[in-house]
Amino acid sequence: MNVQTTRETLVSVGQIYITKYAKEIVKATRVATGIVVVVYDTEAKMGGMAHMALPDSKMSYTTGDAPEKYVDLAIPLFIKELTEKGLIKNAAHFKIIGGSQLFNFGGGSGNILNIGTRNAITARTMLTREGIQVEKTETGGNKPRTVILDMTCGQIKVFHPGETPRII
């Protein structure tokens, strides 16, 4: 008898994770100004997360830095890896979560310090360039979030601390 056990995988900032394991919970915690792109492909039964911190690598990228930290570098890598593992783009559900503004520096969304908004805009732009249609976003606000991809059913859940998870 082959009994699969449910496993939980934490995706930290600067990581890309892709799985086809049907009994897995993939989670990103304390997603604040950072951004998570999460995908579930209903045909390939594959899912994944890219958890990024900063929108633009040109501002601070140095040799030895993890490219997965930067939205503009991580998303093309993420899509390439997904495609190599069998992603079927028209069966995949892409969602963008995070991009909170925890501090108010003034100046609106054009302010260079508004990393959350810039992360969300850059993520959508990069996914569009890759030919990906974003199904749903949950960005902004002023609280961190936890993001959960439940591979047993393909559901993507989000919640703020102290809240009940909701499916998006």
N, C-alpha and C positions, 0 to 999 in steps of 0.2 A: 504494500500500500504506500502510495506517494502522497504525503500530506504536506501541502505548502503552508508555510507560516507567513503571517503578515509581517513585513519589515517596514521600518520607518527610516527615511533618509533625509537629513538636513542639508539644504543647499545654502551655503554661506555666501556673503558678498564676494564677488570675483570668481564665482563658480558657474559652470554649465553642467547640467545633469540630464541625461536621457535614459529612459528605461522602457522595457517591454515586459517587465515582471508584473504579472496581473495582481499580485497580492502585496502591493507596495503603497505606502503613503509617502508622498514627497512633500517636504515642508520648507518654507522660508519664514523665519521669524524676525520680528523687529524691523520690518520693511518700512522705513520712514522716508527720507528724501531719496533713497535709492529706488530702483525700479526692478520689478520682476516681470519677465515675459514668460507666460506659461502656455503650454500647448497640449492638447489631447487629440490624437488622430483616431477617429472611430473605426476606420477600416484596418489600419495597420496595428491597432491596439497598442499604440506607442504614446508616450507622454514625456514631457520634460520641462525644465525651468532654466532660465538664465537670470542670475541675480547680479545686478550691476550697480555701481556706486556713482559714477560720474558720466556726464553726457559726452564730453569731447576729449579725446586722447591728445589732441594737439596742445591743450593747455598744460598738461602735466606729465605726459607719458615719458618715462625714461627707460633705458635698457634694463632689462631684468624685471620690470613692472609686468604684472599679469594683464594681458590685453582683455581678459574677461571682465575686468573692473569697469571698462569703458563701453558705454552703449554703442558708440559708433564702430568699435572693433568687435565686440562680443556678438552682436546680432548676426552679422554675416557668418561668423564662425558657427554660431548656434544653428542657423538655417542649413549651412553646408553639412554639419554633422547629422542633423535630422534627415536631410535628403539622402545622405550616404547610408543611413540605417533604414530607409524605406518610407519616409514621410510621403503621404499622399496629400498634397496641398489643398485640394478641394474637399477633403474629408476632415481636415484639421481645424480645430477651434483654437484660435489664438486670442489671448487676453493679456492686457497690460494692467499691472497693479502697483501702487506705491506713489512716489512723487509727492509726498506730503511737504508742507512748508511749516517746519517746526518753530522757526523764528521769523519775526517780521523785521526785515531790514529796510522796508520802504522801497519805493521805486517800481512796484508792480512786477508783472511777469517778465519784463525786459531786464530786470536787475540781474547782474551776473551772479550774485549770491543766491538767487532763487534756484538752487540745484534741482529741487523736486520737479518744478514745472519744466525746466529745461530737459531733465531726464525723460519726462513723459512725452514731450514734443519730439525729441530725438528718437525715442523708441518707435513711435508711430511712423516717423519719416523713414527710418531705416527699414522697417518691416514693409512699408509701401514700396520702397526701392527693390526689395527682394520679391515683390509680387505677392505679398501676403495681405489678406484682408483681415483686419482686426475685428473680432466679433463683439468684444466688450472691453471697456476700460473702467477701472475704479481707481482714480488718481485724485490728488489734491488733498485738501483737508489739513488738519494739524495734529494728527495722531498716527503712531505707527500701526502697522497691520501684521497679521500672520496670514500666510497664503498656504493652502493645502490642496494638492492634487491627489485625489483618491483613485488610484489605478484600478481598483476593483469595479468601479462603475463609471469612471471618466469625469466625475464631478470635480469642479474647482470651487473651493470654499474660501471665504475671506472673513476676517473679523478683527475688530479693534480689541485691545485688552479689556477683559470683563464683559464682553459681548458674546452672544451665541453665534456660532459660524453661520453664514448665509451663503447659499449657492449663487454664483454669478455666471 
